[in-house]
């Protein structure tokens, strides 16, 4: 049985869309944290529903992070549910 290769979030975004990967890599610290949380949630939701991640959703998450907006509401169970 082959071991699963670990992949960075940057690499995963690069697989989705190279333009968004470049935008993500240029984010400042606060914006990067917001975008990271949103993108991870998007990837987990796509995995649960067995669909491919959407490049336009990643773009929107990054745009919102640049404006300081989180694209999701946090609850105490969000991290466990995602």
C-alpha positions in Angstrom: 0.0 0.0 0.0 1.5 3.3 -1.0 1.7 6.2 1.5 -0.2 9.3 0.7 2.0 12.2 -0.3 1.4 15.3 1.9 0.7 18.4 -0.1 0.9 22.1 1.0 -2.1 24.3 0.7 -0.1 26.4 -1.9 0.4 23.2 -4.0 -3.3 22.3 -3.7 -4.4 25.8 -4.9 -1.9 25.5 -7.7 -3.6 22.4 -8.9 -6.9 24.3 -8.9 -5.7 27.5 -10.6 -2.2 28.9 -11.1 -3.4 32.5 -11.0 -5.2 32.1 -7.7 -2.1 30.3 -6.3 0.0 33.3 -7.3 -2.5 35.7 -5.7 -2.6 33.6 -2.5 1.2 33.6 -2.2 1.2 37.4 -2.2 -1.3 37.9 0.6 -0.3 39.7 3.8 -0.4 37.8 7.1 -3.9 38.7 8.2 -5.4 38.2 4.7 -3.5 35.0 4.4 -5.0 33.6 7.6 -8.6 34.5 6.5 -8.0 33.1 3.0 -6.4 29.9 4.4 -9.4 29.2 6.7 -11.9 29.8 3.9 -10.0 27.7 1.3 -9.6 24.8 3.7 -13.3 24.9 4.4 -14.0 24.9 0.7 -11.7 22.0 0.0 -13.2 20.0 2.9 -16.8 20.7 1.7 -15.8 19.6 -1.9 -14.2 16.4 -0.6 -17.4 15.6 1.4 -19.6 16.2 -1.6 -17.1 14.4 -3.9 -16.8 17.3 -6.3 -13.8 19.2 -7.7 -12.9 22.5 -6.0 -14.0 25.6 -7.9 -11.4 28.1 -9.0 -14.0 30.9 -8.9 -14.8 30.1 -5.3 -11.1 30.2 -4.4 -10.9 33.6 -6.2 -13.9 34.9 -4.2 -12.4 33.7 -0.9 -9.1 35.5 -1.7 -10.9 38.7 -2.8 -12.9 38.7 0.4 -9.8 38.1 2.5 -8.1 41.1 0.8 -11.1 43.2 2.0 -10.9 41.7 5.5 -14.1 39.7 5.2 -14.5 36.1 6.2 -16.7 34.2 3.8 -18.0 31.9 6.5 -19.6 32.2 10.0 -17.7 30.5 12.7 -19.3 28.3 15.3 -17.7 26.2 18.0 -18.1 23.0 16.0 -17.0 24.3 12.6 -13.5 22.8 12.8 -14.7 19.5 13.9 -17.5 19.4 11.3 -15.3 20.4 8.4 
